[in-house]
């Protein structure tokens, strides 16, 4: 018993140190960039604080508003842009801290620490922390809110979820599915009021900032007309079936490649912790709702961005399912091979996002413009995940440090499974030899 406790203690210490190491390495060596949508959100805050003006842009001001303390911190140390450019990284770390604080006494710590390690090093978050876009705010707030909700902490949960949903109005369908699930489980009508509150806040922001309840800022928003059959049309003009296929299976944007842990979702249904299982189901409800909405959106791919930008939230249930499978390992050889395969792909997603990003495609994209951008969605050779194998990139010292750190975490999680796989393969080989060898026993 004492020896087992010592082993558990060593594992916990090792995993905490790896979490701290991964966060530190990522912060020191990441090149933080403010471009595209992130630049628009940053300008919204600068206009508000420097000129007292609230812009009428299409993005919600809710998420960026939480970065205001960083602006004033920049007045004291360094400068505001330095802090604001790292807003998503700080938001992510704060989210990690609250997840740890809330779950450390509610689920097995062997699952919790693995979940956090995977989120940091083997998910899409490793790329998203570089930028100032709004998806991370929604992902963190909704994750925390649903987690609290599943453990009956509704007083804190609903405000968090509402803020996350208002920041991304398209997620209101996912929120509605979560609300329906929660209401049906508890047989309470009052929870449906949350949907009304969310819609009211979204409409109020539209009215105050754009002058109309139903003015979203996306009016006549559309892409470039190319020879792709449904290009150039605005709004929810994309065929739902093709959008659904693309969101899930496309090589450059498909969540099946960027959040492969979702394939392990059936294992989560067998988890004995009822609250954790319910939390996972509501996470999936939220994700399904987002997929259903964006499948019709003309820019389902999320624009020129690394991976499925709109579906960062998929990393949450994917990472939890993978963490559970690493802890409760399958008894079968096939199950272990599937787990280690998904683990390997997940870590490649993390390394690729942190080190390569869209850089391997940037020069090519500038040459061809929007006309052939669709190749980056569908063709493996032009997918951000596989492009580095087609056009190798010189790694800087900082890139090597990040890759080495993430590889260390991968080996820590994967080596025990590889060892069990080798043992089972040896047993299978011995069984085969005993049954079919020597060949002299064979008859014509």
Steps between C-alpha positions, in 0.01 A plus 500: 500500500779744596688421179186567294448834674861598432455412133183710479675791670790479253253499209312803634822694557628409154175604332478831689860578405425413137195729502706788640784428255267490199328827596834673560656375177193597300490851647872572456536358150167583333490782248180684588328654199213748468348473152165464326202467733731536799614841376138612466425392857813674629406821318155487661659517846753766401223717352294457817784583739686764300209680335197392704340365181311173464536377143216338309698199373361153448685340793366506854677730741434264794813286463742784422362702794659250741843600368464858630699429822795397281490841331544679832764248608688597185501860616700390803729234353616461139218635280128427437542325163748253653241390758196517273677287240535226763140525618397156373804335658421650841133410458595141420727469804233648728255246356746217565540619860125510569444160336769359729364669811145383439569142387790399724265371772227382267673269254801272517812718481660250264233599248510870584876546455499310172206709381690822572821372341314405183317834484829688520719288273277281284204712392409797283552733796877494437433697183212719614689649796721680245219718376242742630193339342172447684460121486718436804289724725184312408670160535637573850189667641259238364729216614514635854129580504386156387744340741348697790151426374559125498601520867189705591679835536244681289535838671854533361450285191230690313677840494817338364316314226293804408812716462667238285195461276437874462862536386421256214128542414508204257556273801149574630375178337760295687405685817134419437580128471689518830208681665247248369715212624539657844129593526376157396734324746370713786143549373512876552351757259681795652835414341360586156504863618878488445444477123277808515767688698771412248291602202399825676864592570602423140215714364576780747864513394394508134263789569745703709798454269343468156167679534271203443393190689572272208804672354787257546772671298512196271251643249625425147810337650627248247808342353670527161325345201712214364423192291388324820124455440367674814761774543422870511158471664434675835365376831370150555515406134724193511330160452462344843607151391825617341571732791451217748732268304764771471492604865547141614714332233690757289878453519582863577205595719335178620461467874554125468867579424544800730308356798539123447424428864132541409522149352537374857171656612325160545751417775384807693151354521645225721656733755369429849515864612144608414571874518803472271300292255217754499750782455644322198157446344419872535838590347406281203156663480660841476744382232224332295297820509793701366558248220132512400511880475831542320430219251277750317732801538681604182831521693463171688881462472566809715692701243874499451599346831678191625252213535129515589505840674128501576517166681776555755249380760529147353840474671331492842295176469772349279768556766284369783414179312868441422599563863242247622620239249860551608398437860246220441691320227328252276576137575519410131802554278283669237364744760851594613613550140204729432571701815869545426422587138257773606746620762775528237279694257386730783859584587577567137206745501652674803853514359380598154283779637764636736801472265381503139155659496402623155852617421579210267211611277530877533735564204301271271173662610626850424589390148167341409271720710148383587447315173658175615460535875259207496802271444599575860164366617479177306837385358735318744816649344367852566359433847684683778537167678694331221655793309821492710572155354462639148688827549734458800548805718820604673442484874622786715648440842168595662315257273737222604445579868119478461524179295735341754274591792187366330686184397606446861137517611402264219760244605389525862142417404568256217791282618293303757249413226774407255647271767166324551456470123841334468415254777170410336666467159753263655219293648322488163821392327561226756140381463540491122828307529349246739200446273660498154872422550710312416423471129601131507166429664313621193361245252423528132 
